[in-house]
Amino acid sequence: MQNKIIYQFPSAQVANRFLNEINAPQLPHIKAKLHRGSDKVEVVYFYADSGFDSTSSELDDLASKYDGAEFS
């Protein structure tokens, strides 16, 4: 199942730092792009087929590292 989360950051520069870290080669199952402006990032990934999937929690932690939060 696909999950999409949009994060908002204090500036475009910070959003791009987050975007670059998400799109790094070590996270191939996660795709991210700017969303409706330069200070929001849309992240798309698929839930794990079995067991607990901690991806959402890990993304929230990474976003908070850049002073970002989920955007509704």
N, C-alpha and C positions, 0 to 999 in steps of 0.2 A: 504494500500500500504506500502511496506517495504522500509525503508530508511537505508543506510549504510554510516557512516562517519568514516574517519580514522584521528586520531590526532597524531601529533608528539610532543615529549617532550624532554627537554634538557638532560635527563638521564634515565636509566632504573629504578632507584629508584623512580623518580618522576612519571614516567608512571605507575608504580605499585601502587602508592598512588591514582592516578586518577582511575585506574582500580578497586581498592578495594572500592572506594566511589561509583562508578557506579554500582557495583555488590552487593551493600548493599540491605538488604530486603525491604527498603522503595521505591525502584525503580524496581518493578518486571517486568514492561513492557519493560525494556531496558536490553539488553545483551551485554557484552563486553568481549574482549579477546585480548591478545597481537597479533600484526600483523607484520610478517616478520622482526623479530628482537625484541629487548627488549625495544626500546624507542618509539614504535608506538602502539596505541591501536585502535582496530576496534570496533565500536559501531553500533549495529543493533537495530532498533525499528520499530514499525508500526505507521503510521499516525493515528491520531484520526479520527473517522468516521464522526464527525460533528464539525462545528465551526473551529476556528483558533487553530492550534497545535503549541505551543511554545516550544516543546521539543528540537528542533534543536538550538534555541537561548539559552535555558537553558544549553544545553551541551557545547555550545561555551563559555558561561560565566564560567562554571565550569572548562573547559580546560584552559582558560586564567588565572584562579586562580592558576593553576599549571604551568604557563608559557608555555602552549601548544597551538598549532594552527592546523587548518585543514591541512592535507597533501594531495596533489593532485596526 
